[in-house]
Amino acid sequence: MPFKVELSKNALKNLKRLDQKQIKRLKEAIDEIAEDPLKGNVIKLKGYEAFRKRVGEFRIIFTVNFSDSRVFIVDILPRGDAYKNL
């Protein structure tokens, strides 16, 4: 059963700023997260109840609620900016 994915306002805003090729690649990664949030290049962030998925130069920062089968995407940022505001 796939997880329900919700995006924060920041994640949506940052996604809309990108070009179509990057958007397509990130949407494919979000679909992968919906199927299995821990599959692929996903690492739990130390000291946080969050995970990150690497998609080229971008990072998708998200939390998972396994009991409700929900994923909340906190932000989508370039690698250099992804960990500054955590």
Biopython code that builds the backbone (N, CA, C, O; Angstrom):
import numpy as np
from Bio.PDB.StructureBuilder import StructureBuilder

atoms = [
    (1, "MET", "N", (0.842, -1.183, 0.000)),
    (1, "MET", "CA", (0.000, 0.000, 0.000)),
    (1, "MET", "C", (0.884, 1.241, 0.000)),
    (1, "MET", "O", (1.723, 1.401, 0.887)),
    (2, "PRO", "N", (0.709, 2.114, -0.975)),
    (2, "PRO", "CA", (1.562, 3.307, -1.032)),
    (2, "PRO", "C", (1.246, 4.295, 0.094)),
    (2, "PRO", "O", (0.128, 4.350, 0.608)),
    (3, "PHE", "N", (2.244, 5.052, 0.448)),
    (3, "PHE", "CA", (2.098, 6.086, 1.460)),
    (3, "PHE", "C", (1.474, 7.326, 0.831)),
    (3, "PHE", "O", (1.673, 7.598, -0.353)),
    (4, "LYS", "N", (0.725, 8.067, 1.622)),
    (4, "LYS", "CA", (0.185, 9.350, 1.168)),
    (4, "LYS", "C", (1.270, 10.403, 1.387)),
    (4, "LYS", "O", (1.841, 10.489, 2.474)),
    (5, "VAL", "N", (1.551, 11.192, 0.375)),
    (5, "VAL", "CA", (2.625, 12.185, 0.427)),
    (5, "VAL", "C", (2.027, 13.586, 0.497)),
    (5, "VAL", "O", (1.147, 13.938, -0.288)),
    (6, "GLU", "N", (2.517, 14.380, 1.449)),
    (6, "GLU", "CA", (2.128, 15.789, 1.571)),
    (6, "GLU", "C", (3.390, 16.631, 1.467)),
    (6, "GLU", "O", (4.433, 16.261, 2.007)),
    (7, "LEU", "N", (3.300, 17.758, 0.779)),
    (7, "LEU", "CA", (4.426, 18.668, 0.640)),
    (7, "LEU", "C", (4.160, 19.942, 1.425)),
    (7, "LEU", "O", (3.040, 20.452, 1.439)),
    (8, "SER", "N", (5.198, 20.450, 2.078)),
    (8, "SER", "CA", (5.078, 21.725, 2.788)),
    (8, "SER", "C", (5.041, 22.862, 1.777)),
    (8, "SER", "O", (5.350, 22.666, 0.601)),
    (9, "LYS", "N", (4.665, 24.040, 2.232)),
    (9, "LYS", "CA", (4.652, 25.217, 1.355)),
    (9, "LYS", "C", (6.049, 25.505, 0.818)),
    (9, "LYS", "O", (6.206, 25.843, -0.356)),
    (10, "ASN", "N", (7.070, 25.373, 1.674)),
    (10, "ASN", "CA", (8.447, 25.604, 1.229)),
    (10, "ASN", "C", (8.857, 24.616, 0.150)),
    (10, "ASN", "O", (9.490, 24.996, -0.835)),
    (11, "ALA", "N", (8.503, 23.354, 0.330)),
    (11, "ALA", "CA", (8.857, 22.334, -0.657)),
    (11, "ALA", "C", (8.203, 22.642, -2.000)),
    (11, "ALA", "O", (8.853, 22.559, -3.042)),
    (12, "LEU", "N", (6.925, 22.994, -1.981)),
    (12, "LEU", "CA", (6.230, 23.340, -3.226)),
    (12, "LEU", "C", (6.851, 24.562, -3.896)),
    (12, "LEU", "O", (7.056, 24.584, -5.110)),
    (13, "LYS", "N", (7.144, 25.569, -3.092)),
    (13, "LYS", "CA", (7.726, 26.802, -3.624)),
    (13, "LYS", "C", (9.084, 26.517, -4.272)),
    (13, "LYS", "O", (9.363, 26.999, -5.370)),
    (14, "ASN", "N", (9.917, 25.742, -3.598)),
    (14, "ASN", "CA", (11.240, 25.434, -4.131)),
    (14, "ASN", "C", (11.160, 24.535, -5.358)),
    (14, "ASN", "O", (11.980, 24.654, -6.268)),
    (15, "LEU", "N", (10.186, 23.644, -5.389)),
    (15, "LEU", "CA", (10.009, 22.763, -6.545)),
    (15, "LEU", "C", (9.593, 23.569, -7.773)),
    (15, "LEU", "O", (10.078, 23.307, -8.873)),
    (16, "LYS", "N", (8.702, 24.544, -7.600)),
    (16, "LYS", "CA", (8.213, 25.341, -8.726)),
    (16, "LYS", "C", (9.295, 26.236, -9.328)),
    (16, "LYS", "O", (9.178, 26.650, -10.482)),
    (17, "ARG", "N", (10.339, 26.538, -8.570)),
    (17, "ARG", "CA", (11.422, 27.401, -9.062)),
    (17, "ARG", "C", (12.356, 26.694, -10.042)),
    (17, "ARG", "O", (13.133, 27.355, -10.732)),
    (18, "LEU", "N", (12.296, 25.378, -10.114)),
    (18, "LEU", "CA", (13.248, 24.600, -10.890)),
    (18, "LEU", "C", (12.801, 24.445, -12.336)),
    (18, "LEU", "O", (11.651, 24.723, -12.675)),
    (19, "ASP", "N", (13.727, 23.995, -13.188)),
    (19, "ASP", "CA", (13.353, 23.758, -14.580)),
    (19, "ASP", "C", (12.643, 22.410, -14.711)),
    (19, "ASP", "O", (12.669, 21.594, -13.790)),
    (20, "GLN", "N", (12.017, 22.191, -15.848)),
    (20, "GLN", "CA", (11.159, 21.022, -16.043)),
    (20, "GLN", "C", (11.903, 19.692, -15.884)),
    (20, "GLN", "O", (11.342, 18.729, -15.363)),
    (21, "LYS", "N", (13.152, 19.635, -16.326)),
    (21, "LYS", "CA", (13.934, 18.402, -16.211)),
    (21, "LYS", "C", (14.158, 18.041, -14.743)),
    (21, "LYS", "O", (14.021, 16.878, -14.362)),
    (22, "GLN", "N", (14.497, 19.025, -13.923)),
    (22, "GLN", "CA", (14.708, 18.785, -12.499)),
    (22, "GLN", "C", (13.401, 18.435, -11.805)),
    (22, "GLN", "O", (13.373, 17.553, -10.946)),
    (23, "ILE", "N", (12.320, 19.115, -12.168)),
    (23, "ILE", "CA", (11.011, 18.831, -11.583)),
    (23, "ILE", "C", (10.609, 17.386, -11.863)),
    (23, "ILE", "O", (10.131, 16.687, -10.969)),
    (24, "LYS", "N", (10.801, 16.940, -13.099)),
    (24, "LYS", "CA", (10.446, 15.570, -13.463)),
    (24, "LYS", "C", (11.241, 14.574, -12.633)),
    (24, "LYS", "O", (10.684, 13.598, -12.130)),
    (25, "ARG", "N", (12.519, 14.810, -12.490)),
    (25, "ARG", "CA", (13.386, 13.900, -11.730)),
    (25, "ARG", "C", (12.981, 13.857, -10.246)),
    (25, "ARG", "O", (12.958, 12.787, -9.637)),
    (26, "LEU", "N", (12.663, 15.017, -9.677)),
    (26, "LEU", "CA", (12.256, 15.070, -8.276)),
    (26, "LEU", "C", (10.881, 14.435, -8.072)),
    (26, "LEU", "O", (10.653, 13.783, -7.054)),
    (27, "LYS", "N", (9.962, 14.615, -9.022)),
    (27, "LYS", "CA", (8.646, 13.981, -8.901)),
    (27, "LYS", "C", (8.760, 12.463, -8.959)),
    (27, "LYS", "O", (8.034, 11.760, -8.257)),
    (28, "GLU", "N", (9.665, 11.951, -9.790)),
    (28, "GLU", "CA", (9.907, 10.506, -9.822)),
    (28, "GLU", "C", (10.430, 10.029, -8.471)),
    (28, "GLU", "O", (10.037, 8.965, -7.991)),
    (29, "ALA", "N", (11.314, 10.813, -7.857)),
    (29, "ALA", "CA", (11.846, 10.458, -6.539)),
    (29, "ALA", "C", (10.745, 10.496, -5.483)),
    (29, "ALA", "O", (10.720, 9.649, -4.589)),
    (30, "ILE", "N", (9.841, 11.460, -5.572)),
    (30, "ILE", "CA", (8.720, 11.544, -4.632)),
    (30, "ILE", "C", (7.800, 10.334, -4.803)),
    (30, "ILE", "O", (7.279, 9.808, -3.819)),
    (31, "ASP", "N", (7.597, 9.889, -6.049)),
    (31, "ASP", "CA", (6.806, 8.683, -6.286)),
    (31, "ASP", "C", (7.472, 7.456, -5.659)),
    (31, "ASP", "O", (6.789, 6.590, -5.114)),
    (32, "GLU", "N", (8.808, 7.382, -5.736)),
    (32, "GLU", "CA", (9.545, 6.290, -5.092)),
    (32, "GLU", "C", (9.357, 6.332, -3.579)),
    (32, "GLU", "O", (9.193, 5.293, -2.938)),
    (33, "ILE", "N", (9.381, 7.535, -3.014)),
    (33, "ILE", "CA", (9.172, 7.693, -1.574)),
    (33, "ILE", "C", (7.765, 7.213, -1.202)),
    (33, "ILE", "O", (7.581, 6.589, -0.157)),
    (34, "ALA", "N", (6.781, 7.499, -2.046)),
    (34, "ALA", "CA", (5.404, 7.079, -1.771)),
    (34, "ALA", "C", (5.282, 5.555, -1.768)),
    (34, "ALA", "O", (4.502, 4.999, -0.995)),
    (35, "GLU", "N", (6.042, 4.881, -2.622)),
    (35, "GLU", "CA", (6.011, 3.424, -2.671)),
    (35, "GLU", "C", (6.711, 2.804, -1.467)),
    (35, "GLU", "O", (6.168, 1.910, -0.818)),
    (36, "ASP", "N", (7.919, 3.281, -1.172)),
    (36, "ASP", "CA", (8.690, 2.770, -0.032)),
    (36, "ASP", "C", (9.623, 3.889, 0.436)),
    (36, "ASP", "O", (10.648, 4.141, -0.198)),
    (37, "PRO", "N", (9.281, 4.561, 1.535)),
    (37, "PRO", "CA", (10.040, 5.733, 1.977)),
    (37, "PRO", "C", (11.510, 5.462, 2.305)),
    (37, "PRO", "O", (12.319, 6.390, 2.275)),
    (38, "LEU", "N", (11.872, 4.231, 2.613)),
    (38, "LEU", "CA", (13.247, 3.947, 3.017)),
    (38, "LEU", "C", (14.066, 3.270, 1.926)),
    (38, "LEU", "O", (15.195, 2.846, 2.173)),
    (39, "LYS", "N", (13.513, 3.164, 0.731)),
    (39, "LYS", "CA", (14.203, 2.520, -0.382)),
    (39, "LYS", "C", (15.102, 3.510, -1.109)),
    (39, "LYS", "O", (14.775, 4.691, -1.222)),
    (40, "GLY", "N", (16.225, 3.027, -1.597)),
    (40, "GLY", "CA", (17.119, 3.862, -2.390)),
    (40, "GLY", "C", (18.113, 4.612, -1.531)),
    (40, "GLY", "O", (18.530, 4.125, -0.480)),
    (41, "ASN", "N", (18.483, 5.769, -1.970)),
    (41, "ASN", "CA", (19.508, 6.565, -1.298)),
    (41, "ASN", "C", (18.868, 7.427, -0.208)),
    (41, "ASN", "O", (18.832, 8.653, -0.309)),
    (42, "VAL", "N", (18.367, 6.766, 0.830)),
    (42, "VAL", "CA", (17.693, 7.443, 1.933)),
    (42, "VAL", "C", (18.487, 7.204, 3.210)),
    (42, "VAL", "O", (18.874, 6.075, 3.513)),
    (43, "ILE", "N", (18.723, 8.277, 3.950)),
    (43, "ILE", "CA", (19.468, 8.196, 5.207)),
    (43, "ILE", "C", (18.694, 8.950, 6.278)),
    (43, "ILE", "O", (18.158, 10.029, 6.028)),
    (44, "LYS", "N", (18.641, 8.371, 7.476)),
    (44, "LYS", "CA", (18.034, 9.058, 8.613)),
    (44, "LYS", "C", (19.002, 10.147, 9.066)),
    (44, "LYS", "O", (20.203, 9.905, 9.185)),
    (45, "LEU", "N", (18.482, 11.337, 9.316)),
    (45, "LEU", "CA", (19.313, 12.443, 9.762)),
    (45, "LEU", "C", (19.583, 12.307, 11.250)),
    (45, "LEU", "O", (18.654, 12.151, 12.043)),
    (46, "LYS", "N", (20.836, 12.366, 11.626)),
    (46, "LYS", "CA", (21.221, 12.217, 13.028)),
    (46, "LYS", "C", (20.671, 13.371, 13.851)),
    (46, "LYS", "O", (20.802, 14.536, 13.477)),
    (47, "GLY", "N", (20.050, 13.028, 14.985)),
    (47, "GLY", "CA", (19.509, 14.042, 15.884)),
    (47, "GLY", "C", (18.132, 14.549, 15.505)),
    (47, "GLY", "O", (17.592, 15.423, 16.183)),
    (48, "TYR", "N", (17.546, 14.019, 14.432)),
    (48, "TYR", "CA", (16.229, 14.465, 13.970)),
    (48, "TYR", "C", (15.368, 13.252, 13.661)),
    (48, "TYR", "O", (15.885, 12.170, 13.382)),
    (49, "GLU", "N", (14.079, 13.430, 13.708)),
    (49, "GLU", "CA", (13.149, 12.376, 13.297)),
    (49, "GLU", "C", (12.806, 12.575, 11.827)),
    (49, "GLU", "O", (11.634, 12.575, 11.449)),
    (50, "ALA", "N", (13.827, 12.743, 11.007)),
    (50, "ALA", "CA", (13.620, 13.012, 9.588)),
    (50, "ALA", "C", (14.619, 12.207, 8.759)),
    (50, "ALA", "O", (15.615, 11.694, 9.268)),
    (51, "PHE", "N", (14.318, 12.117, 7.472)),
    (51, "PHE", "CA", (15.158, 11.404, 6.528)),
    (51, "PHE", "C", (15.501, 12.343, 5.389)),
    (51, "PHE", "O", (14.880, 13.392, 5.218)),
    (52, "ARG", "N", (16.503, 11.948, 4.610)),
    (52, "ARG", "CA", (16.810, 12.693, 3.400)),
    (52, "ARG", "C", (17.004, 11.716, 2.263)),
    (52, "ARG", "O", (17.578, 10.641, 2.439)),
    (53, "LYS", "N", (16.522, 12.097, 1.100)),
    (53, "LYS", "CA", (16.742, 11.319, -0.113)),
    (53, "LYS", "C", (17.558, 12.173, -1.061)),
    (53, "LYS", "O", (17.207, 13.320, -1.337)),
    (54, "ARG", "N", (18.642, 11.611, -1.555)),
    (54, "ARG", "CA", (19.503, 12.326, -2.486)),
    (54, "ARG", "C", (18.987, 12.117, -3.901)),
    (54, "ARG", "O", (18.752, 10.990, -4.336)),
    (55, "VAL", "N", (18.816, 13.231, -4.611)),
    (55, "VAL", "CA", (18.404, 13.206, -6.013)),
    (55, "VAL", "C", (19.352, 14.139, -6.749)),
    (55, "VAL", "O", (19.077, 15.330, -6.894)),
    (56, "GLY", "N", (20.466, 13.593, -7.211)),
    (56, "GLY", "CA", (21.484, 14.417, -7.855)),
    (56, "GLY", "C", (22.018, 15.446, -6.883)),
    (56, "GLY", "O", (22.482, 15.094, -5.799)),
    (57, "GLU", "N", (21.959, 16.717, -7.259)),
    (57, "GLU", "CA", (22.458, 17.787, -6.392)),
    (57, "GLU", "C", (21.411, 18.254, -5.380)),
    (57, "GLU", "O", (21.692, 19.127, -4.560)),
    (58, "PHE", "N", (20.200, 17.677, -5.431)),
    (58, "PHE", "CA", (19.121, 18.089, -4.533)),
    (58, "PHE", "C", (18.913, 17.065, -3.424)),
    (58, "PHE", "O", (19.268, 15.893, -3.551)),
    (59, "ARG", "N", (18.319, 17.555, -2.321)),
    (59, "ARG", "CA", (17.974, 16.700, -1.191)),
    (59, "ARG", "C", (16.500, 16.905, -0.871)),
    (59, "ARG", "O", (16.024, 18.036, -0.776)),
    (60, "ILE", "N", (15.796, 15.813, -0.710)),
    (60, "ILE", "CA", (14.409, 15.845, -0.266)),
    (60, "ILE", "C", (14.433, 15.484, 1.212)),
    (60, "ILE", "O", (14.811, 14.370, 1.576)),
    (61, "ILE", "N", (14.034, 16.416, 2.059)),
    (61, "ILE", "CA", (13.997, 16.199, 3.499)),
    (61, "ILE", "C", (12.548, 15.852, 3.858)),
    (61, "ILE", "O", (11.629, 16.598, 3.521)),
    (62, "PHE", "N", (12.345, 14.720, 4.543)),
    (62, "PHE", "CA", (10.979, 14.292, 4.836)),
    (62, "PHE", "C", (10.891, 13.519, 6.147)),
    (62, "PHE", "O", (11.886, 13.012, 6.666)),
    (63, "THR", "N", (9.660, 13.446, 6.668)),
    (63, "THR", "CA", (9.364, 12.640, 7.838)),
    (63, "THR", "C", (8.372, 11.559, 7.422)),
    (63, "THR", "O", (7.639, 11.710, 6.444)),
    (64, "VAL", "N", (8.361, 10.459, 8.188)),
    (64, "VAL", "CA", (7.477, 9.341, 7.873)),
    (64, "VAL", "C", (6.666, 8.980, 9.107)),
    (64, "VAL", "O", (7.208, 8.843, 10.204)),
    (65, "ASN", "N", (5.368, 8.829, 8.916)),
    (65, "ASN", "CA", (4.480, 8.328, 9.960)),
    (65, "ASN", "C", (3.993, 6.963, 9.482)),
    (65, "ASN", "O", (3.059, 6.871, 8.685)),
    (66, "PHE", "N", (4.639, 5.897, 9.981)),
    (66, "PHE", "CA", (4.329, 4.553, 9.513)),
    (66, "PHE", "C", (2.936, 4.089, 9.942)),
    (66, "PHE", "O", (2.293, 3.323, 9.226)),
    (67, "SER", "N", (2.470, 4.542, 11.093)),
    (67, "SER", "CA", (1.154, 4.098, 11.568)),
    (67, "SER", "C", (0.019, 4.635, 10.693)),
    (67, "SER", "O", (-0.995, 3.958, 10.524)),
    (68, "ASP", "N", (0.170, 5.829, 10.140)),
    (68, "ASP", "CA", (-0.845, 6.427, 9.265)),
    (68, "ASP", "C", (-0.515, 6.285, 7.784)),
    (68, "ASP", "O", (-1.296, 6.714, 6.934)),
    (69, "SER", "N", (0.638, 5.685, 7.461)),
    (69, "SER", "CA", (1.109, 5.561, 6.076)),
    (69, "SER", "C", (1.169, 6.917, 5.390)),
    (69, "SER", "O", (0.647, 7.104, 4.290)),
    (70, "ARG", "N", (1.826, 7.871, 6.075)),
    (70, "ARG", "CA", (1.957, 9.222, 5.530)),
    (70, "ARG", "C", (3.417, 9.645, 5.499)),
    (70, "ARG", "O", (4.207, 9.295, 6.375)),
    (71, "VAL", "N", (3.749, 10.403, 4.470)),
    (71, "VAL", "CA", (5.067, 11.017, 4.333)),
    (71, "VAL", "C", (4.852, 12.516, 4.203)),
    (71, "VAL", "O", (4.032, 12.962, 3.401)),
    (72, "PHE", "N", (5.582, 13.291, 4.984)),
    (72, "PHE", "CA", (5.507, 14.748, 4.902)),
    (72, "PHE", "C", (6.850, 15.267, 4.406)),
    (72, "PHE", "O", (7.865, 15.122, 5.087)),
    (73, "ILE", "N", (6.858, 15.864, 3.232)),
    (73, "ILE", "CA", (8.089, 16.407, 2.664)),
    (73, "ILE", "C", (8.268, 17.813, 3.221)),
    (73, "ILE", "O", (7.494, 18.722, 2.924)),
    (74, "VAL", "N", (9.305, 17.966, 4.032)),
    (74, "VAL", "CA", (9.579, 19.224, 4.714)),
    (74, "VAL", "C", (10.149, 20.243, 3.739)),
    (74, "VAL", "O", (9.724, 21.398, 3.719)),
    (75, "ASP", "N", (11.123, 19.808, 2.922)),
    (75, "ASP", "CA", (11.754, 20.746, 1.988)),
    (75, "ASP", "C", (12.477, 20.008, 0.882)),
    (75, "ASP", "O", (12.829, 18.836, 1.020)),
    (76, "ILE", "N", (12.694, 20.708, -0.215)),
    (76, "ILE", "CA", (13.479, 20.233, -1.345)),
    (76, "ILE", "C", (14.478, 21.335, -1.643)),
    (76, "ILE", "O", (14.103, 22.429, -2.062)),
    (77, "LEU", "N", (15.749, 21.042, -1.425)),
    (77, "LEU", "CA", (16.785, 22.072, -1.536)),
    (77, "LEU", "C", (18.045, 21.532, -2.194)),
    (77, "LEU", "O", (18.272, 20.322, -2.204)),
    (78, "PRO", "N", (18.872, 22.428, -2.747)),
    (78, "PRO", "CA", (20.192, 22.007, -3.203)),
    (78, "PRO", "C", (21.015, 21.520, -2.017)),
    (78, "PRO", "O", (20.784, 21.945, -0.885)),
    (79, "ARG", "N", (21.960, 20.644, -2.267)),
    (79, "ARG", "CA", (22.750, 20.035, -1.222)),
    (79, "ARG", "C", (23.363, 21.034, -0.247)),
    (79, "ARG", "O", (23.346, 20.795, 0.961)),
    (80, "GLY", "N", (23.896, 22.128, -0.731)),
    (80, "GLY", "CA", (24.552, 23.118, 0.101)),
    (80, "GLY", "C", (23.624, 23.823, 1.095)),
    (80, "GLY", "O", (24.069, 24.303, 2.137)),
    (81, "ASP", "N", (22.338, 23.879, 0.764)),
    (81, "ASP", "CA", (21.368, 24.584, 1.609)),
    (81, "ASP", "C", (20.493, 23.640, 2.433)),
    (81, "ASP", "O", (19.793, 24.086, 3.342)),
    (82, "ALA", "N", (20.525, 22.360, 2.131)),
    (82, "ALA", "CA", (19.561, 21.419, 2.702)),
    (82, "ALA", "C", (19.633, 21.288, 4.208)),
    (82, "ALA", "O", (18.607, 21.065, 4.850)),
    (83, "TYR", "N", (20.814, 21.420, 4.793)),
    (83, "TYR", "CA", (20.959, 21.126, 6.214)),
    (83, "TYR", "C", (21.127, 22.370, 7.076)),
    (83, "TYR", "O", (21.302, 22.255, 8.289)),
    (84, "LYS", "N", (21.078, 23.542, 6.484)),
    (84, "LYS", "CA", (21.311, 24.796, 7.233)),
    (84, "LYS", "C", (20.188, 25.118, 8.199)),
    (84, "LYS", "O", (20.453, 25.607, 9.297)),
    (85, "ASN", "N", (18.950, 24.863, 7.831)),
    (85, "ASN", "CA", (17.815, 25.293, 8.658)),
    (85, "ASN", "C", (17.201, 24.179, 9.500)),
    (85, "ASN", "O", (16.094, 24.335, 10.015)),
    (86, "LEU", "N", (17.889, 23.080, 9.643)),
    (86, "LEU", "CA", (17.325, 21.975, 10.440)),
    (86, "LEU", "C", (17.452, 22.227, 11.920)),
    (86, "LEU", "O", (17.029, 21.398, 12.726)),
]
sb = StructureBuilder()
sb.init_structure("model")
sb.init_model(0)
sb.init_chain("A")
sb.init_seg("    ")
for serial, (resi, resn, name, xyz) in enumerate(atoms, 1):
    if name == "N":
        sb.init_residue(resn, " ", resi, " ")
    sb.init_atom(name, np.array(xyz, "f"), 0.0, 1.0, " ", f" {name:<3s}", serial, name[0])
structure = sb.get_structure()
